[in-house]
């Protein structure tokens, strides 16, 4: 009896080991947090990239197109040089290219010409952080110092950077006190100067909202530290390429612009030169096209990169100190209306590039306007576009903040 009991125990033990080690035993229901494991271990998402679908032939859309062509004729006469795409329910209903990608060489704008997105780049940086959060490589509620050990502001969390509540001083304002304004710096050089000069916080962390480019430059460095990849390489491998964004890249002043990228112009067609901030990415620096931006927009409806739960986290307003409909989520501006309707958007302005990206998520209605010759009229186009497409005379309040 004693020998039988020992044998029985051995059999049970071996059975348990077999079940635990056999992948066919059943699906893993919870993923172990990876915040303490070095390196990045995920494979890029496998996504079928289909051609964009157009709906430009039915009579109602044709009427809209005619009205939009008249509207943009006036915009061009007022100085607009750029590309436009409108999407509705997953279909492109309007796409136009006005003016030049390169004025000196008379190269017209086309679907292949990437434009500097300026602050719309923040939507990509925020999504990269949330992608790592979703896959348990980082915790947005942890301090930045958990990921950048030498970061000199211990009270600032990742989430505070995502929603502009960190209080960090804006590097675009204090770096010129310590560096030649015409010489580009990198993110790591910006960090070294933060450590060396330690400019004071603008306010106590998480006490209020203030839009600040430093936040997203720091977030790009967090992506680099966590993944052990350069930020542009990570974005290309895990976001741009899997989503079919073949004309999207992150600019490097040391490598220069590729041949098909647009030139940035001042209002009078003078070229905008690089300066110290052009080497810093995360807050800006992404070049893209209207077609690629529509792929980016639609990826959220299809959950190609982020889950519904993560997207809802990104769309959650984070600041309530001021009354009104304007707010900021995690990498997105938003307009939150009393009836529960929400418009997700981001504008951008860097050098001669003015950009506008509106996502009316309730209707799957998208406006993308990318300009490479300075004109702030771009920020006032969206209300008129909404009126034309919706057939109304007064659209909901929109916003011109970059």
PyMOL commands that set and color helices and strands:
alter all, ss='L'
color gray80, all
select helices_A, chain A and resi 2-21+23-25+59-77+118-134+144-146+158-162+171-177+187-197+213-227+231-240+276-279+290-301+308-314+376-390
alter helices_A, ss='H'
color red, helices_A
select strands_A, chain A and resi 82-88+91-98+100-102+107-108+115-116+249-250+286-288+326-328+333-336+342-350+353-360+365-371
alter strands_A, ss='S'
color yellow, strands_A
deselect
rebuild
show_as cartoon
